[in-house]
Amino acid sequence: MALSDPSTEGQNSPQSAESSSPSTSEDASRKAWTFARRTGRFLRRNWMWGVVLAFGVYLWYDISPNIDLPESGPPAPDFTLTQMNGETFQLSEHRGEVVVLNVWATWCPPCRVEIPGFVELQHQFREEGVLFVGLSVDEGGLETVRDFAQDRTLNYPQVASRAVAYRKYGQSTTIPRTYVIDKRGQIRYRHTGLLLKGALKPVLEQLSAEAGSDS
């Protein structure tokens, strides 16, 4: 009858077998890496759906905007600037009208996207006493805007002033920014970023239907 060698005891024990298998943390790391790799492949193959989803969000906001206008707002800072046609534009002279002041630049992609909708709304609401005004922050001023407008239809006044845009309105360099000023000269709606036609139209409908200023 052979006797076992005490020096070899425990070499094939369950504890020894367990120590030779991957640890729990290594297994978790492997699973995480596999998940990340599969997710990356999915996103690369289906990136178009992300674009579609983002466009859908914008479209839904355009069709069904959530507009809740306050009954009053801060007074819009007055300014006087020269238009592209050489005439003077003074904001306070348009009291009794709804003024849409759009801070923009020719090099700004969202600004370019907004413009066709603004042109359509200006045409649609002109008889309702609504006036759009483009306030450019281009370093080249009105000359840059004039070059931009040569191949485009801009049916509302264009002025340019970085000082007015950055100091009087919003204390921000972010563009586009849009301010809707009611007939009393109060800012009743403001929006930073791309503003689509469908989102702005209800604002103009509501403010143009209000009574004008008595002053």
C-alpha positions in Angstrom: 0.0 0.0 0.0 1.6 3.2 -1.1 1.6 6.3 1.1 0.9 9.7 -0.2 3.7 12.3 -0.2 2.7 15.1 2.3 4.7 17.6 0.1 2.3 17.1 -2.7 -0.9 17.5 -0.8 -3.0 20.5 -1.8 -1.5 20.9 -5.2 -4.7 19.6 -6.8 -7.0 21.1 -4.3 -10.0 23.3 -5.3 -8.2 26.4 -4.0 -5.3 25.7 -6.3 -7.5 25.2 -9.3 -9.4 28.4 -8.5 -6.2 30.4 -8.4 -5.3 29.3 -11.9 -8.6 30.6 -13.4 -9.1 34.3 -14.4 -10.1 36.6 -11.6 -13.5 38.2 -11.3 -12.1 41.7 -12.1 -10.4 40.4 -15.2 -13.6 38.8 -16.4 -15.5 42.0 -15.8 -12.9 44.0 -17.7 -13.2 41.5 -20.6 -17.0 41.9 -20.7 -16.7 45.7 -20.6 -14.2 45.7 -23.5 -16.4 43.4 -25.5 -19.5 45.6 -24.9 -17.6 48.8 -25.8 -16.3 47.2 -29.0 -19.7 46.0 -30.0 -21.2 49.4 -29.2 -18.6 51.1 -31.3 -19.3 48.8 -34.3 -23.0 49.5 -33.9 -22.5 53.3 -33.9 -20.3 53.2 -36.9 -22.8 51.1 -38.8 -25.8 53.1 -37.7 -24.5 56.7 -37.4 -27.2 57.8 -39.9 -29.9 57.0 -37.4 -28.3 59.4 -34.9 -28.5 62.1 -37.5 -32.1 61.3 -38.3 -33.0 61.3 -34.6 -31.4 64.8 -34.1 -33.2 66.1 -37.1 -36.4 64.6 -35.8 -36.0 66.5 -32.5 -35.5 69.8 -34.3 -38.5 69.0 -36.6 -40.7 68.1 -33.6 -39.8 71.4 -31.9 -40.5 73.2 -35.1 -43.9 71.7 -35.5 -45.0 71.6 -31.8 -43.1 74.4 -30.0 -43.7 74.9 -26.3 -44.4 78.7 -26.2 -45.4 80.3 -22.9 -44.9 84.1 -23.2 -44.7 86.2 -20.1 -47.1 89.1 -19.8 -44.2 91.6 -19.7 -40.5 91.8 -20.1 -37.4 94.0 -19.7 -37.2 97.1 -21.9 -35.2 96.5 -25.1 -32.0 98.6 -25.2 -32.3 101.3 -27.8 -29.7 101.8 -30.5 -29.2 103.7 -33.7 -27.3 102.2 -36.6 -26.9 102.6 -40.3 -28.6 100.1 -42.6 -27.1 98.7 -45.8 -29.2 101.1 -47.9 -27.6 104.0 -46.0 -30.7 104.9 -44.0 -30.7 105.1 -40.3 -32.4 102.5 -38.1 -33.4 103.5 -34.6 -35.2 100.8 -32.6 -37.3 103.2 -30.5 -38.8 104.6 -33.6 -40.6 101.3 -34.2 -42.6 101.4 -31.0 -46.1 100.0 -31.8 -44.6 97.2 -34.0 -43.3 93.8 -33.1 -39.6 93.7 -33.8 -37.6 90.5 -34.2 -34.0 91.3 -33.6 -31.7 88.5 -34.8 -28.0 88.6 -33.8 -26.1 86.7 -36.4 -23.0 86.4 -38.7 -22.4 85.4 -42.2 -19.9 82.7 -41.1 -22.4 81.1 -38.7 -24.1 77.9 -40.2 -27.2 77.9 -37.9 -27.6 81.6 -38.8 -27.7 80.7 -42.5 -30.3 78.0 -41.8 -32.6 80.5 -40.0 -32.6 83.2 -42.7 -35.0 81.6 -45.2 -37.6 81.1 -42.5 -37.2 84.7 -41.3 -37.6 85.9 -44.9 -40.9 84.0 -45.2 -42.2 85.2 -41.8 -41.3 88.8 -42.7 -43.3 88.5 -45.9 -46.2 86.8 -44.0 -46.4 89.1 -41.1 -45.5 92.4 -42.7 -49.1 93.6 -42.8 -49.5 92.6 -39.1 -46.9 95.1 -38.0 -43.9 92.7 -37.6 -40.4 93.8 -38.5 -37.3 91.6 -38.6 -33.9 93.2 -38.1 -30.6 91.5 -38.7 -27.8 92.6 -36.3 -24.5 91.3 -37.7 -21.4 90.7 -35.6 -19.2 90.2 -38.7 -15.8 91.9 -38.3 -16.2 93.3 -41.7 -19.5 95.0 -40.7 -22.0 95.9 -43.4 -19.6 95.3 -46.2 -19.4 91.6 -45.3 -23.2 91.4 -45.0 -23.6 93.2 -48.4 -21.4 90.6 -50.1 -23.4 87.8 -48.4 -26.7 89.4 -49.5 -25.8 89.7 -53.2 -27.0 86.1 -54.0 -29.8 86.0 -51.4 -33.1 87.7 -50.7 -33.0 89.6 -47.4 -36.3 91.5 -47.2 -35.7 93.1 -43.8 -33.2 95.7 -42.5 -29.6 94.8 -41.9 -27.3 96.6 -39.4 -24.0 95.7 -37.9 -22.5 96.3 -34.5 -20.5 94.0 -32.3 -20.8 96.6 -29.4 -24.6 96.6 -29.5 -24.8 92.8 -29.9 -22.3 92.0 -27.1 -22.8 94.8 -24.6 -26.5 95.8 -24.9 -28.0 92.4 -25.7 -27.3 89.3 -23.6 -23.7 90.0 -22.6 -22.9 87.0 -24.7 -20.9 86.2 -27.8 -23.0 83.1 -28.6 -24.9 83.3 -31.9 -27.4 83.1 -33.3 -29.6 84.9 -30.7 -33.1 86.2 -31.3 -35.1 88.7 -29.3 -38.7 89.4 -30.0 -39.7 92.9 -28.8 -43.4 93.7 -28.3 -45.3 96.8 -29.3 -44.4 98.4 -26.0 -40.7 97.9 -26.5 -40.4 95.0 -24.1 -38.4 91.8 -24.8 -41.1 89.1 -24.5 -39.2 86.2 -26.1 -35.6 85.3 -26.5 -33.9 82.3 -27.9 -30.2 81.3 -28.2 -29.3 78.9 -31.0 -31.1 77.8 -34.1 -34.7 79.1 -34.2 -36.9 77.5 -36.8 -39.8 79.1 -38.6 -42.5 76.9 -36.9 -41.2 77.7 -33.4 -41.2 81.5 -34.0 -44.6 81.8 -35.8 -46.8 81.3 -32.7 -44.9 84.0 -30.9 -45.5 86.5 -33.7 -49.1 85.5 -33.9 -49.6 86.2 -30.2 -47.7 89.5 -30.0 -49.0 90.9 -33.2 -52.6 90.4 -31.9 -51.9 92.4 -28.8 -52.9 96.0 -28.4 -50.3 98.6 -29.4 -48.5 101.1 -27.2 -50.4 104.2 -26.1 -47.2 106.3 -26.1 
